[in-house]
Amino acid sequence: MQIPKLRVLSEAGAVRAVTATYETEANGWEVQVGYASRSGERTEALERQRGGVRVFATLDAVARALGEAGVGAFRVVTPRSGAGW
């Protein structure tokens, strides 16, 4: 899912959960978005414009992108704890 789709889902109130997870292999933060669809709950990763999973260098960058898309809160999962804050 790309940011424009996330913005539409957020405006429609369909976003259920957003999780930022630090991926050591990618050396950055990946974001998963859970949302309601006609066929039930779905989860998709945020993607780059040209495809592939979008990787953020910092949590600040995650927060900025999500905020611009209308998402006010998200869960953070660190590699050490494996649990959200």
C-alpha positions as CSV (number, residue, x, y, z in Angstrom):
1,M,0.0,0.0,0.0
2,Q,1.2,3.5,-0.8
3,I,0.7,6.7,1.1
4,P,-2.3,7.9,-1.0
5,K,-4.2,4.7,-0.3
6,L,-3.4,5.0,3.4
7,R,-4.7,8.6,3.4
8,V,-8.0,7.5,1.8
9,L,-8.4,4.6,4.3
10,S,-7.6,6.9,7.2
11,E,-10.1,9.5,6.1
12,A,-12.7,6.8,5.8
13,G,-12.0,5.5,9.3
14,A,-11.0,2.1,8.0
15,V,-7.5,1.9,9.5
16,R,-7.5,-0.5,12.5
17,A,-3.9,-0.8,13.5
18,V,-0.5,0.5,12.3
19,T,2.7,-1.1,13.4
20,A,6.3,0.1,12.8
21,T,8.8,-2.8,13.2
22,Y,12.6,-2.4,13.1
23,E,14.0,-4.9,10.6
24,T,17.7,-5.5,11.1
25,E,18.1,-7.0,7.6
26,A,16.6,-3.9,6.0
27,N,18.5,-1.6,8.4
28,G,15.4,0.4,9.1
29,W,11.7,0.6,10.0
30,E,8.9,-1.1,8.1
31,V,5.3,-0.3,8.5
32,Q,2.3,-2.7,8.5
33,V,-1.2,-1.3,8.2
34,G,-4.3,-3.2,9.3
35,Y,-7.6,-2.1,7.8
36,A,-11.2,-3.1,7.3
37,S,-12.2,-4.0,3.7
38,R,-15.4,-5.4,2.2
39,S,-13.9,-8.9,2.5
40,G,-12.8,-8.5,6.1
41,E,-9.6,-7.4,7.9
42,R,-6.5,-7.0,5.8
43,T,-2.9,-6.1,6.5
44,E,-0.4,-4.6,4.0
45,A,3.0,-3.1,4.2
46,L,3.7,0.5,3.2
47,E,5.4,0.4,-0.2
48,R,7.6,2.7,-2.2
49,Q,6.2,4.4,-5.3
50,R,7.9,2.0,-7.6
51,G,7.1,-1.1,-5.6
52,G,8.8,-2.9,-2.8
53,V,8.5,-2.4,0.9
54,R,9.2,1.1,2.1
55,V,12.0,1.3,4.7
56,F,12.3,4.3,6.9
57,A,15.7,5.3,8.5
58,T,14.2,6.7,11.7
59,L,11.0,6.6,13.7
60,D,10.7,10.4,13.2
61,A,10.4,9.7,9.5
62,V,7.7,7.0,10.1
63,A,5.8,9.4,12.3
64,R,6.0,12.3,9.8
65,A,4.8,10.1,6.9
66,L,2.0,8.6,8.9
67,G,0.9,12.0,10.2
68,E,0.7,13.4,6.7
69,A,-1.5,10.4,5.8
70,G,-3.8,11.2,8.7
71,V,-2.7,8.4,11.1
72,G,-2.4,9.8,14.6
73,A,-1.0,6.8,16.5
74,F,1.0,3.7,15.7
75,R,2.6,0.8,17.6
76,V,6.4,0.3,17.7
77,V,8.0,-3.1,17.9
78,T,11.8,-3.2,18.6
79,P,14.0,-6.1,17.7
80,R,15.2,-6.5,21.2
81,S,11.9,-6.8,22.9
82,G,9.8,-8.2,20.1
83,A,6.9,-6.4,21.8
84,G,5.1,-3.2,21.1
85,W,5.4,-0.1,23.2
